[in-house]
């Protein structure tokens, strides 16, 4: 826009733009003067963030490259500075760098990391002014793996597990979790859920009872799947047993109640460790544990109960998985022993929980109980009787000396214990069990045995030829058991080394034979019973001399056996077919003594130093190998064996055919001959096999 007033001339540029910058010239009319002017337009810097979110946030996945280009404007072009936490980001080749252009500035992060998240500042400055903007960069990643899960409850084929969320969610909210499990001894993990688990607890099912398992967790966010957590501690799905069965009252006294029951119907892989018996008094809900330790038997006596009290009783089975559901006795139990007297018959009737005395002798004690001296004796004899019976032991009709024999009594059995048995402990032991005026008796025979003593006297009754007759008397001490035999030994007077000649001999006289003529012998005898040989021995007082009596010993004469034999073929040669170009072998076997000399011949002419033939013999098997024969090598081949006692010769025919002739003749009789028959005809196995394969491949439908 131009303005002229008198001698004043103006050029006015409204709303100046950068494009208005340049050189201007004022040239008045009728004047030869030109007045130049230069117009310089400046523009404050501006930052264009229209391409970003409303909160100026840029999200990048960890590991990816971020190239954030921000358009800028200003005249003159402003200077851009990127910074983070008051630290400028420079240009260059570092991982995080800035790049500047006339109309834009760029922030480059080559490989984004979690720590790169934060607020980044852009500062623009030129002579017209300054501009500032803040951009939030958020680096997201897969979450950290959760901490190892905890298995809090275990069932027969299930468990309950829980875990804590990962410490770092990757910058993106956790969407859920995947759960895997495996057997402890395996390396194969199995996914348990295909839909994300939103909670931090899960219940795996369908596991095998008694097998150890491990579980692990994956966390999932919008970016992806975390690494797996550490496996949980190994756990074994185990189930408690079913409740015990048939809980019943066995007996009751004024202060005790004895209960009995049967094992659970279902026990499972965890087995059964024992039982817990509990009771509570009528009118209360406080259950009291009757046993301090697990009960292994299916019977237990609750002691220390007040008389006339009423109690409820229950029992639980316990294993590694815990206690089972309780089995209750259906009604309260009165703690009181009841004995009813029958006045009509003037007898005592045991009702309720009372019983007459009865002794149950174990089967092995119904016959004589035998032990050796020094062994321990520990006999348990069960009995019955209510109320608690009186017990009396006697040995051979006399009271037992408790200083030598220990007697231990309980409510259900009595025990005889002897730490080291002696012969004096042998005898008849009588047990008497008494309840009121009723008595039950039983007897046990104990026999303590030891080694016997030696025989009394050993005599030499007679000596004749190479024989000696001995006799002796049985030992005075048989060791409290029968003598089972005797052992007789002899010793030459010169060496006095003892040798056993007879063992386990049952008589008290014996004849010792095959003694050496000219020697002088002593003899001794051991007694033997079920415990072994006697420790002492009885020896003859005199010696027995085996006289020579002028006898002359002559060595027997034996004739030498004649092992010589003329040669004889035990396996003959057989007629053989061969193919030209393939090695052929002829085999036979021969025997003879002395070892015969073997000669091979073709058409009755000896084969000597011919390189086409190889001859060898091993353990009587003679072999002639013809190397790559031609049809001219066919003929009659002979093998001749010669030694000092004679000669023998055997021959066979060898026919060598070329490939075509053999194939023709072979196929002509193949249908009538088996593989084994062809072998017997002398055809090599490799030739038969090779030809059959070629024949089958050329005409598979016929063969």
C-alpha positions in Angstrom: 0.0 0.0 0.0 1.4 3.4 -1.1 0.8 6.8 0.6 1.8 10.1 -1.0 1.5 13.4 0.8 3.2 16.4 -0.7 6.8 15.5 -0.8 6.4 12.4 1.5 6.0 9.0 0.0 5.4 5.8 2.1 5.2 2.1 1.4 3.1 0.3 4.0 3.1 -3.6 4.3 0.3 -4.7 6.5 0.5 -8.1 8.2 4.0 -8.7 7.0 4.9 -12.2 6.0 8.2 -13.8 5.5 7.6 -13.7 1.8 7.5 -9.9 2.0 11.2 -9.8 2.9 13.5 -8.6 0.2 15.1 -5.6 -1.6 12.8 -2.6 -2.4 13.6 0.4 -4.8 12.0 3.9 -4.8 12.3 5.6 -8.2 10.6 9.0 -8.4 9.4 10.3 -11.7 11.4 12.9 -13.5 14.3 12.1 -11.3 17.3 10.1 -12.2 17.8 9.1 -8.5 17.0 5.6 -7.3 16.6 5.0 -3.6 17.1 1.3 -2.5 15.7 -0.3 0.7 16.0 -3.7 2.3 13.1 -5.2 4.3 13.9 -7.9 6.8 10.9 -9.8 8.3 11.4 -11.8 11.5 9.0 -14.5 12.9 8.9 -15.9 16.5 9.6 -19.6 16.8 6.7 -22.0 16.9 6.4 -25.8 17.7 3.8 -27.8 15.9 2.5 -30.7 18.2 -0.7 -31.4 16.3 0.5 -35.0 15.5 0.7 -36.0 19.2 -1.9 -37.0 21.7 -3.7 -34.4 23.8 -1.3 -35.0 26.7 1.7 -35.0 24.3 2.6 -38.6 25.1 4.5 -40.9 22.8 4.6 -44.6 23.5 7.3 -46.9 22.2 7.9 -50.6 22.7 11.2 -51.5 24.4 13.8 -52.6 21.9 12.3 -50.7 19.0 13.7 -47.5 17.4 12.0 -44.2 18.1 12.3 -41.3 15.6 10.2 -38.4 16.8 10.1 -35.6 14.2 8.5 -32.3 15.4 7.8 -29.6 12.8 9.0 -26.1 13.8 8.9 -22.6 12.2 10.4 -19.2 12.8 12.4 -16.5 11.0 15.2 -16.6 11.2 15.2 -20.4 11.7 15.2 -21.0 15.4 17.9 -23.0 17.2 16.4 -26.2 18.7 17.7 -27.8 21.9 16.4 -31.1 23.3 16.9 -31.9 27.0 15.9 -34.3 29.7 16.2 -33.6 33.4 18.2 -30.4 32.6 20.6 -32.4 30.6 20.9 -31.4 26.9 20.7 -34.1 24.2 23.3 -33.5 21.7 23.7 -34.4 18.0 26.1 -37.2 17.2 26.1 -41.0 17.0 25.0 -41.9 20.5 22.0 -44.1 21.1 19.9 -41.0 22.2 20.6 -38.1 19.9 19.0 -35.0 18.3 18.8 -34.1 14.7 18.0 -30.6 13.4 16.6 -29.4 10.1 15.3 -26.0 8.9 11.7 -26.9 9.4 11.8 -29.7 12.0 13.8 -31.1 14.8 14.0 -34.9 15.5 14.7 -37.0 18.7 16.2 -40.4 17.9 16.4 -43.3 20.3 17.9 -46.3 18.6 17.0 -49.1 21.0 14.4 -48.0 23.5 14.9 -49.1 27.1 12.8 -48.9 30.1 14.9 -46.2 31.6 14.3 -44.0 28.6 10.8 -43.2 29.8 10.3 -39.6 31.0 9.6 -36.0 30.0 11.7 -34.5 27.2 11.8 -30.7 26.6 12.2 -28.8 23.3 13.5 -25.2 23.5 13.4 -23.0 20.3 15.0 -19.6 20.2 15.7 -16.9 17.6 15.9 -13.1 17.6 12.1 -12.8 17.5 11.5 -14.9 20.6 11.5 -18.3 22.2 9.2 -21.4 22.3 9.0 -24.3 24.7 7.2 -27.7 24.7 7.3 -30.8 26.8 6.8 -34.3 25.4 6.3 -37.4 27.5 8.0 -40.6 26.1 6.7 -43.8 27.6 8.7 -47.0 26.9 6.6 -50.1 27.4 7.8 -53.7 27.6 6.6 -57.1 28.6 6.3 -57.4 32.3 8.9 -58.9 34.6 8.3 -62.5 35.5 6.2 -62.9 38.7 7.7 -64.3 41.9 7.6 -68.1 42.2 4.0 -69.1 43.1 3.1 -70.7 46.4 1.0 -73.9 46.7 -1.2 -73.4 49.7 -3.6 -76.4 49.6 -3.3 -79.8 48.0 -6.0 -82.4 47.3 -6.0 -85.8 45.7 -5.8 -84.4 42.1 -5.9 -80.7 42.6 -4.1 -77.8 44.4 -4.6 -74.1 45.1 -1.8 -71.8 44.2 -1.4 -68.0 44.5 1.2 -65.5 43.6 2.1 -61.8 43.7 2.0 -59.5 40.6 5.3 -58.7 39.0 7.3 -55.8 40.5 7.4 -54.1 37.0 4.4 -54.3 34.7 6.3 -53.2 31.7 4.7 -49.7 31.7 1.4 -51.3 30.6 -1.3 -52.7 32.9 -1.2 -56.5 33.5 -4.0 -58.1 31.5 -3.8 -61.6 33.1 -1.7 -64.6 33.6 -0.9 -68.0 32.0 -0.2 -71.0 34.3 1.9 -74.1 33.4 2.7 -77.2 35.2 5.0 -80.2 34.8 6.0 -83.4 36.6 9.1 -82.9 38.7 11.1 -85.5 36.8 10.0 -84.2 33.4 11.1 -81.2 31.3 7.8 -80.8 29.4 5.6 -77.9 30.6 1.9 -78.0 29.9 -0.3 -74.9 29.6 -3.3 -75.1 32.0 -5.4 -72.1 30.9 -6.0 -70.7 27.4 -8.0 -67.8 28.6 -6.1 -65.3 30.7 -6.5 -65.7 34.4 -7.4 -62.3 35.8 -6.8 -63.2 39.5 -3.6 -64.0 41.3 -4.9 -67.4 42.4 -5.6 -70.6 40.4 -6.7 -74.1 41.0 -5.0 -76.7 38.8 -6.9 -80.0 38.4 -6.6 -83.5 36.9 -3.3 -84.3 38.4 -2.1 -87.8 39.4 -2.2 -88.6 43.1 1.2 -89.3 44.5 3.2 -87.7 41.7 5.4 -84.6 42.4 4.6 -81.5 40.3 5.9 -78.0 39.8 4.0 -74.9 38.6 5.0 -71.6 37.1 3.4 -68.3 36.0 3.6 -66.0 32.9 2.4 -62.4 33.2 0.7 -60.8 30.1 0.2 -57.1 29.2 -0.6 -55.3 26.0 3.0 -55.8 24.8 3.3 -59.5 25.2 4.2 -62.4 27.5 6.7 -62.1 30.3 9.4 -64.7 31.0 8.3 -67.6 33.2 8.5 -67.3 36.9 10.7 -69.6 38.9 9.0 -72.9 39.5 7.2 -73.4 42.7 8.5 -75.8 45.3 7.6 -79.4 44.3 4.3 -80.6 45.7 2.6 -84.0 45.6 -1.2 -84.2 45.2 -2.4 -86.2 48.1 -5.8 -86.8 49.6 -6.8 -87.6 53.1 -8.2 -91.0 53.6 -11.8 -91.8 54.0 -13.1 -91.9 57.6 -12.3 -95.1 59.7 -15.1 -97.6 59.8 -16.9 -99.7 62.3 -16.1 -97.7 65.4 -17.2 -99.8 68.4 -16.7 -100.1 72.1 -14.4 -103.0 73.0 -14.5 -102.7 76.8 -15.3 -100.4 79.7 -14.0 -100.1 83.2 -14.6 -97.6 86.0 -11.8 -95.3 84.6 -11.2 -96.5 81.1 -12.9 -97.0 77.8 -11.4 -99.2 75.0 -12.4 -98.5 71.5 -11.8 -100.5 68.3 -12.4 -99.7 64.7 -11.5 -100.8 61.2 -9.2 -99.0 58.7 -10.7 -96.6 56.1 -12.2 -98.0 52.9 -10.1 -95.7 50.8 -6.5 -94.8 51.8 -4.9 -93.4 48.6 -1.3 -92.8 47.6 -0.4 -90.9 50.8 -0.8 -94.1 52.8 -1.9 -94.2 56.4 0.3 -92.9 59.2 -2.0 -93.6 62.1 -5.1 -92.6 64.0 -6.1 -89.8 66.4 -8.8 -90.7 69.0 -10.8 -87.9 70.6 -13.5 -87.7 73.2 -15.7 -85.1 74.8 -17.9 -85.2 77.8 -21.6 -85.1 77.3 -23.0 -81.6 77.4 -19.7 -80.0 76.1 -18.3 -79.2 72.7 -14.6 -79.4 73.7 -12.9 -82.4 72.1 -9.9 -83.9 73.9 -7.1 -85.8 72.1 -6.7 -89.1 73.9 -3.4 -90.2 72.4 -0.2 -88.0 72.4 1.2 -89.9 69.5 -0.4 -91.4 66.4 -2.0 -94.8 67.0 -0.8 -97.5 64.6 -3.2 -100.2 65.8 -6.9 -100.1 65.4 -7.5 -100.3 69.1 -6.9 -97.8 71.9 -7.8 -97.4 75.6 -8.8 -94.0 76.9 -7.6 -93.8 80.5 -8.1 -91.4 83.4 -11.8 -91.0 82.9 -14.1 -90.2 85.9 -16.5 -93.0 86.9 -20.1 -92.6 85.8 -19.2 -89.9 83.2 -20.7 -90.1 79.8 -18.4 -89.4 76.8 -18.7 -89.1 73.0 -15.9 -90.7 71.0 -14.6 -90.1 67.5 -11.6 -91.3 65.5 -9.7 -89.8 62.6 -7.2 -91.3 60.1 -4.1 -89.3 59.5 -1.6 -89.3 56.6 0.7 -86.8 54.9 -2.3 -84.9 53.5 -3.8 -84.4 57.0 -6.6 -85.8 59.0 -9.7 -87.4 57.5 -13.3 -86.7 58.4 -14.0 -88.1 61.9 -16.0 -91.3 62.5 -18.3 -90.8 65.5 -19.6 -93.4 67.9 -23.4 -93.0 67.6 -24.2 -92.7 71.3 -22.6 -91.6 74.6 -20.6 -94.2 76.5 -21.1 -94.7 80.3 -17.7 -95.0 82.1 -18.6 -97.8 84.5 -18.0 -101.5 84.6 -21.2 -103.6 84.9 -21.2 -107.1 86.4 -24.6 -108.8 86.8 -25.0 -111.7 89.2 -27.5 -114.5 88.4 -29.0 -115.3 91.8 -31.0 -118.3 90.5 -28.0 -120.2 89.3 -25.7 -118.6 91.8 -23.2 -117.8 89.1 -21.7 -114.5 87.9 -22.7 -113.4 84.4 -20.5 -111.1 82.5 -22.6 -108.6 80.7 -21.9 -105.3 79.1 -18.2 -105.0 78.6 -17.0 -107.8 81.0 -15.6 -111.2 79.9 -14.4 -114.5 81.4 -10.7 -115.2 81.5 -9.1 -116.9 78.5 -5.5 -117.6 77.6 -4.5 -117.5 73.9 -1.3 -119.5 73.6 0.5 -118.7 70.3 0.8 -121.6 67.9 4.7 -121.8 68.1 4.4 -122.2 71.9 2.0 -125.2 71.8 5.1 -127.4 71.3 8.4 -127.4 73.2 10.1 -124.0 72.8 13.8 -124.6 72.2 16.6 -122.0 72.7 20.4 -122.3 72.9 22.4 -121.3 75.9 23.1 -117.5 75.8 20.2 -116.6 73.6 17.4 -114.3 74.7 13.9 -115.6 75.5 11.0 -113.2 75.0 7.6 -114.9 75.0 4.3 -112.9 74.7 1.2 -114.7 75.8 -2.1 -112.8 75.2 -5.1 -113.3 77.5 -8.6 -111.9 78.0 -10.6 -111.2 81.1 -12.6 -108.4 82.7 -12.2 -106.9 85.2 -8.5 -107.1 85.1 -7.5 -110.6 86.1 -4.9 -111.8 88.5 -1.9 -113.6 86.9 0.3 -116.3 88.5 3.4 -117.9 87.0 5.0 -121.2 88.2 8.0 -123.2 87.0 7.8 -126.9 87.6 5.2 -126.3 90.2 7.2 -123.8 92.2 7.0 -120.0 92.2 9.3 -118.3 89.6 12.5 -116.6 90.9 12.0 -113.1 89.6 15.8 -112.4 90.1 16.5 -114.8 87.2 13.3 -114.5 85.1 11.5 -111.3 84.4 7.7 -111.3 84.2 5.9 -108.3 82.7 2.1 -108.0 82.8 -0.2 -105.7 81.0 -4.0 -105.5 80.6 -3.9 -107.8 77.5 -0.8 -109.9 77.7 2.0 -111.3 79.9 5.7 -111.5 78.9 8.4 -113.9 80.0 11.8 -112.4 79.4 15.2 -114.0 80.0 18.2 -111.9 78.7 20.7 -114.9 78.5 19.2 -118.4 78.7 20.9 -121.1 80.8 20.3 -124.8 81.1 18.6 -124.2 84.5 15.9 -122.2 82.8 14.5 -125.4 81.1 11.3 -126.7 82.5 7.5 -126.4 82.4 6.0 -123.0 83.0 2.4 -122.8 84.2 0.3 -119.6 83.8 -2.9 -119.1 85.8 -5.4 -116.3 84.9 -8.1 -115.6 87.5 -11.1 -113.4 87.4 -13.2 -113.6 90.6 -13.6 -117.3 91.2 -13.0 -118.3 87.5 -9.6 -119.7 86.6 -7.9 -120.4 83.2 -4.6 -122.2 83.1 -2.0 -123.0 80.4 1.5 -124.5 80.2 4.6 -123.8 78.2 7.6 -126.2 77.9 11.0 -124.4 77.5 14.1 -126.3 76.6 17.5 -124.6 76.7 20.1 -126.7 74.9 23.9 -126.6 74.6 26.8 -128.5 72.9 27.3 -132.0 74.1 30.2 -133.3 76.1 32.8 -135.7 74.4 32.3 -139.4 74.1 33.4 -141.3 77.3 35.9 -143.9 76.0 37.3 -144.6 72.5 38.8 -148.0 72.1 40.7 -149.8 69.2 39.0 -153.2 69.1 40.9 -154.8 66.2 43.5 -154.1 63.5 43.7 -156.2 60.3 45.1 -155.4 56.9 44.4 -151.8 56.1 41.5 -151.6 58.6 40.9 -150.5 62.2 37.7 -151.2 64.3 36.8 -148.5 66.8 34.1 -148.3 69.5 33.1 -145.7 72.1 30.5 -144.8 74.7 27.9 -141.9 74.3 28.8 -138.7 76.2 27.6 -138.3 79.8 26.3 -134.8 78.9 24.1 -134.7 75.8 23.6 -130.9 76.0 19.9 -131.3 77.1 19.0 -132.6 73.6 19.4 -135.8 71.6 22.8 -136.8 70.1 22.5 -136.6 66.4 25.8 -138.2 65.4 29.6 -138.5 65.7 32.6 -137.2 63.8 35.8 -139.5 63.6 39.2 -138.2 62.8 42.6 -139.8 62.2 46.2 -138.6 62.6 49.5 -140.2 61.5 51.8 -140.5 64.5 54.7 -138.8 62.7 52.8 -135.5 61.8 49.8 -135.6 64.2 47.8 -133.7 61.7 44.1 -134.6 62.1 41.9 -135.5 59.1 38.1 -136.2 59.2 37.3 -139.7 57.9 33.6 -139.9 58.9 31.0 -137.2 59.7 27.4 -137.4 61.1 27.9 -141.0 62.0 25.0 -142.4 64.2 26.4 -145.6 65.7 29.0 -146.0 68.5 31.3 -148.3 66.6 33.0 -147.8 63.2 35.5 -149.4 60.9 38.2 -147.1 59.4 39.5 -148.4 56.0 42.1 -147.6 53.4 44.8 -146.8 55.9 48.4 -146.6 54.6 50.5 -149.7 55.2 53.4 -149.1 57.5 51.9 -146.0 59.2 50.9 -145.7 62.8 47.5 -143.9 63.6 45.7 -142.3 66.5 41.9 -141.7 66.4 39.6 -139.3 68.1 35.8 -138.8 68.2 33.5 -135.8 68.6 29.9 -136.0 69.7 27.3 -133.9 67.8 23.8 -132.5 68.6 21.6 -129.8 67.1 24.0 -127.1 68.6 27.0 -128.5 66.9 30.1 -130.6 67.7 31.3 -131.0 71.3 34.0 -128.6 72.4 36.1 -131.4 73.8 37.2 -134.6 72.1 38.1 -138.1 73.2 41.2 -139.7 71.7 42.4 -143.3 71.7 45.1 -144.0 74.3 46.9 -146.6 72.1 47.9 -146.3 68.5 47.1 -148.7 65.6 50.0 -149.9 63.6 49.2 -151.0 60.0 51.8 -153.8 59.5 53.4 -154.6 56.1 53.1 -158.4 56.5 55.7 -159.0 53.6 53.4 -157.6 51.0 55.0 -156.2 47.8 53.1 -153.4 46.1 53.0 -153.7 42.3 52.0 -150.9 40.1 49.2 -151.8 37.8 50.0 -152.2 34.1 48.0 -150.2 31.5 48.2 -150.6 27.8 48.6 -147.5 25.7 45.6 -146.7 23.6 46.2 -146.6 19.8 44.9 -143.3 18.5 46.2 -143.8 14.9 43.7 -143.7 12.1 43.8 -143.9 8.3 42.4 -140.8 6.5 38.6 -140.6 6.1 36.4 -137.9 4.6 33.7 -136.9 7.0 32.1 -134.4 4.6 32.4 -135.0 0.8 32.8 -132.6 -2.0 29.6 -131.7 -3.9 29.1 -130.8 -7.5 29.1 -127.0 -7.8 28.0 -124.3 -10.3 30.0 -121.1 -10.6 29.7 -117.9 -12.5 32.5 -116.5 -14.5 34.2 -113.7 -12.7 33.0 -114.6 -9.2 35.1 -116.5 -6.8 34.1 -120.1 -6.2 35.0 -122.4 -3.2 35.1 -126.2 -2.8 34.9 -127.6 0.8 35.2 -131.0 2.4 36.4 -132.3 5.8 38.8 -135.1 6.7 40.2 -136.7 9.7 43.1 -139.0 10.4 46.1 -139.6 12.7 48.9 -138.8 12.0 47.5 -135.6 10.3 47.1 -136.4 6.6 48.7 -134.4 3.8 46.1 -132.8 1.6 46.6 -132.5 -2.2 44.1 -130.8 -4.6 43.9 -131.9 -8.2 42.1 -130.8 -11.4 41.3 -133.5 -13.9 43.7 -135.8 -11.9 46.6 -133.2 -12.3 47.9 -131.8 -9.0 47.5 -128.1 -8.5 50.8 -126.7 -7.5 51.9 -123.0 -7.1 49.1 -121.7 -9.3 48.1 -118.2 -8.3 44.5 -118.7 -9.4 44.0 -121.2 -6.6 44.2 -120.7 -2.8 44.2 -123.8 -0.6 43.9 -123.8 3.2 42.9 -126.2 6.0 41.6 -125.5 9.5 40.6 -128.1 12.1 40.2 -130.7 9.4 38.1 -128.6 7.0 39.8 -128.3 3.6 39.0 -125.5 1.2 40.0 -124.8 -2.3 39.2 -121.2 -3.5 39.2 -120.6 -7.3 39.7 -116.9 -8.0 37.4 -115.4 -10.7 37.1 -118.6 -12.7 36.4 -118.7 -16.4 34.5 -121.4 -18.3 37.8 -123.1 -19.0 38.3 -123.7 -15.2 35.4 -126.1 -15.2 36.2 -129.8 -14.8 36.6 -132.5 -12.2 38.3 -131.5 -9.0 39.7 -134.0 -6.5 41.0 -133.8 -2.9 43.4 -136.5 -1.8 44.4 -137.1 1.9 47.5 -139.3 2.6 49.2 -140.5 5.9 51.2 -143.5 6.9 48.1 -145.7 7.3 46.6 -145.1 3.9 45.2 -142.7 1.4 41.7 -141.6 0.4 40.5 -139.4 -2.5 37.2 -137.7 -3.3 36.1 -135.6 -6.3 33.4 -133.4 -7.6 32.4 -131.5 -10.8 32.7 -127.8 -11.2 30.8 -126.1 -14.0 31.6 -122.5 -14.8 29.1 -120.5 -16.9 29.1 -117.0 -18.1 26.4 -114.6 -16.9 23.9 -115.1 -19.8 24.1 -118.9 -19.8 23.8 -119.1 -16.1 20.8 -116.7 -16.0 19.1 -118.8 -18.6 19.8 -122.1 -16.9 19.1 -120.7 -13.5 15.7 -119.3 -14.5 14.8 -122.5 -16.2 14.8 -124.5 -13.0 14.3 -121.8 -10.4 10.6 -122.6 -9.9 11.5 -126.2 -9.0 14.4 -125.5 -6.7 14.5 -123.7 -3.4 17.1 -121.3 -2.1 18.5 -124.1 0.2 18.5 -126.6 -2.7 20.5 -124.2 -4.8 23.0 -123.8 -2.0 23.4 -127.6 -1.8 24.0 -127.5 -5.6 27.0 -125.3 -4.9 25.7 -121.9 -6.1 27.2 -119.1 -4.0 24.6 -117.4 -1.8 25.6 -113.9 -3.0 25.0 -115.0 -6.6 21.5 -116.4 -5.8 20.5 -113.3 -3.9 21.9 -110.8 -6.5 20.1 -112.7 -9.3 16.8 -112.9 -7.5 16.8 -109.2 -6.8 17.5 -108.4 -10.5 14.8 -110.9 -11.6 12.3 -109.4 -9.2 13.0 -105.8 -10.3 12.7 -106.7 -14.0 9.4 -108.6 -13.7 7.8 -108.1 -10.2 4.4 -109.5 -11.2 5.8 -112.9 -12.1 8.2 -113.3 -9.1 
